[in-house]
Amino acid sequence: MRLEYLAVALLVWNLAVFAIFGIDKSKAKRGDRRVSEIALLLIAFFLGAVGALAGMLVFRHKTRKLKFKILVPIAFLLNAAIAIGGGYMMTMANELTEMSPIPTGEFLPGIYAVESGYVNCFLIRRGDKYIMIDAGMSVRQLEDGLATLGISADDVGAVLMTHTHGDHTAGLQLVDGVDVYGMNPDIANVELSDGETFEILGAEFMSIATPGHTYDSVSYLYDGRYLFSGDNLSLQANNVGLFVSVFNDSDAQQEADIAKLARLDGVEYIVTSHHGFTDNPIFP
């Protein structure tokens, strides 16, 4: 369900609750059969606290009843917590369903993707060894992906980490013992700096600090042509944009990061962790 539909449903429900409080007040004046207090409190707790509170104030209804003075504001706070938490979870769920990782396989010459749920990790073939970029969201999924590709974990000679979110690091224990490169010393035994060039198995890389997603986020330029951007941008029909805001440390910083990546010369492909790849990026 989209958040807009949920918001409309909550609005309609709270208007109904507001009306119920008004009708009950009218019945009280006429001496008619009333809505029970338990029912009024239940509908307040059942995501109707805004309407209940408004009804109490506008119609001057139940304002002298101690249980209403205490319980309806409590219901309001609980409703707010549920709405905020539920909205956050729904936003995440909607964003995850819109992600489009690359299916497991060779998608560019000598470059392989492993699909791990809604995220990719990548392998670059160098002779009989491989350089892995990120490690996926589970050991089992990484193990299955490598098996599909006919690659053994022992064939991985090094790992480059774009950042330390769990959906990128969980598979690291499968390749325990190899050098791990990155900008977070908590997981990287080879700590990189912004703009640093380095070689692994004869392949040339440059690390580019892109801290908008997380403070330790880094993009990698491989062979001067392939930009592995991690979660530092999204792709929609070749259009480069911000990654999911709820996961970013700073959208403003990420905008600056994207502008920084756009200035790189010679990039032929942008490879993302969640939104596939493109050879025709359209920067904002």
N, C-alpha and C positions, 0 to 999 in steps of 0.2 A: 504493500500500500504506500502511495506517495504521501509525503508529509503534508502537502496541501489538502488532500482529502481528509486526513486525520484532523487537521486544524478546523476544517469546516464542520466535521462531525462533532467535535468538542464544542464548537461555538453553538451549534444547533441544540446540543444536549444541555448546555448551560443556560440557554435562553428558555428551554423547556422547564428546567429546574427553577429558574427565576419566576416563570409564570405559575408554577405549582405553589411557590411561596405566596405569590399574590392572590391566587385563588383560595388558598387556605386562610389567609387573612380576611378575605371577603366573607368566607363561610363563618369565621369566628364572629364577625360583626352581625351576621344574620342569625346566628345560633344554629346553623346547619351542621350536619355530620362532618367531622374534620378529618384531615389527613393525619395519621398517627405520627407522633414525634419520632418514633423509631424509623419510620419510613422517610421522614424528612432528613434525618441524620444519615441514613444509609445512602440516599441519593447524593448527599453532599460528599460523602467519602468515595462514592463511585464516580469520581472525576467530575462531580458537579458542584464543587466548593465555590467556584467563582459565582455561579448563578445563585447559590444558597446565600452567600455573604451579601451579594448585591440585593437579593430579595429581603434579607433581614434589615438592611439599611434603608432601602427605598420604601418598603411597606411598613417599616417599624414593627416587624413581626418576630417574635421570640427573642427580642433584644433584652428582656428582663430574665429570661431563663438561663441560669448559670451553666447548664450543660451545653446549651447552644453557644453561649459566649466563649466557652472553652473549646468545645469539640469542633465547631465549624472552622475557626482559625487553624486548628491542628489539621483538619481535613484539607484546608487550603495549602498548607505547607507540604503535606504528603502529595497532594495532587501536583503541585509545582515540581517536586522532586521526581515524580513519575513521568511528568510531561518532558522535563529536561532530559532525564536519563533515557526515556523511550525515544525521544527525538534524536538523541545522539546515536543510539543503537540503530535506529532505522536509517539514519543518514549513512552510517558505516555499511549497513547491509546493502543499501541501494548502490553505494559506490563500488562495493566488492562485486556485485552482480554485473556492473558495467565494465569491469576489467577484462582484458583480452590477452592473456599470456600466449606466447608462441608454443604450439604443440611440440612435444619432445621430438627432436630430430635435427639434422643439419639444415640450417636455414640460410646460411651464407657459406661460401667455400672455406672449409676448415674451422667453422664456428658452429657450435651445437647448443641447442636449448634443452633444458630439462624443465618440463612443466611440473610445478609442485603446488597443486591447488590453484590459487589465484595469482601465483608469482612464478617467475622464472629464475633459474640460475643458469650460467653459461659455461661452456668449455671451449677453449681455443687449442687446437691441435698443433703441437710443435714436435715433429718427428714421432717418436713413440710415446711421448708424454703429453700431458694436457695442463693448461692453466685454467683454473676454475675462478669464475667471478660470482661471488656470493655462494650460499650453500643450501638454499631452500628452506622450507618450513617444517620439514621432518626428515629424520634419518631414513625412515622407510621409503618415503617418496623419492629421495635422492638415490637411494640404493636401487629402487625399481627403475628409475630413469636411466641410471648408468647401465643397468643390465640391458635395457631396451636398446641402448646405443652400442652395446658390446664393449663397454669401457669398464675397467676395474678401478676400484678406489685407489689401488696401488699405482695406477697410471697417472694420478694427479700429482703434479710436481710442485704446485704452489696455489695459493688462494688469494684473490684480491677481494676485500670486503668494501662494499659501498657505504654501509653503515651497520648499526648493531641491533636493529629491530629483529624480533624473534623469527619472523617469517623469512629472514635472510641468513640467519646464523645457525638454525637448529641442526642442520646436517654437518656442521663442522667436525663433530666427533667421529664421523665416518672416515675423515681424512686426517685424523690426528697425527701429528708429527711433522707435517710439512710446514714450510714458512707461510705465515699469514700476513699479508700486507694491508695497511689501512691507516686511518688517522685516529684510531682509538686504541691506546696501549693496553686496554683491558682484554682485548682479543687479538691484537696484532703484535707479533714479535718483531716485525719490521715496520716501524712507524714512518709514515710519509709526511711530506710538507707540501704546501700549495705550489704548483708549478714544477714539481720535481720530476725529472726524467730518470728512468731506470730501466734495466733489462732483466728479463726472466726467460731462461731457456732460449736466449738469442732474440726474443721479441722485445720491441721497444714500447714503453708506456710512458704516459705523462699523467700525473695525479692533479686533479683540479678540485680545490676545496669548494664545496657547494653547501653551506651550512643552513640553508633555509628549511630543509626537511628535518634534519637533526643536526646537532652541533658538530657531529663527527662525520657528516655525509661527504662523500667524495665521488666524483665522476672520473672515468678513466678513458683516455684517448690511446687507442691501440694502433700501432703502425701508421699513425698520422691520419687515419681514415675512418676508423670505427670508434664512435663515442658511446661508451657504456654509461648511461646516465643514472642508473639505479632508480630511486624514487624522487629524483630532483626535477622531474617534469612529467607531464602526461602527453599522450598523443591521441588525437581524435581526428580521423580522416586527414592525417599528415599535419594537422594544426598543433603546434606546440603550446601547451598551457601549463597552469599550475597543477601540481599534484593535489590529491584530496586534502582540503583545508583542515579537516578535523585531525589529520595525521601529521600536519606540518607544525614545526616549531614557530615559523614565521613566514607568512605569505609574502610580506614585503621583502624579506631577505631572499626568498625564492625567486621573486621577480628579478632581483638584481643578479641572482645566480644564472637565470635563464639568459639574461642579456650578456652575461660573461661568456656563457657557452656559445651564444650566437656569434661572438666575435672570433671564435677559433677558426683558423684557416685550414682548408684541406679536408674538412669532415665530409665524408660521403654517405655515411650511415649513422643514424642515431638508434641505439638499441636500449629499450627501457625494460624495467623489471616487471611491469604489470600491463603495459599497453602496446606490446609488440614493437615493431621497428619500422623505420622508413628510410628511403633514400632520397626523399623530397620534403624535407622539413620546412614548414611555414612558421617562422617565428613571429611573435606579436610585434 
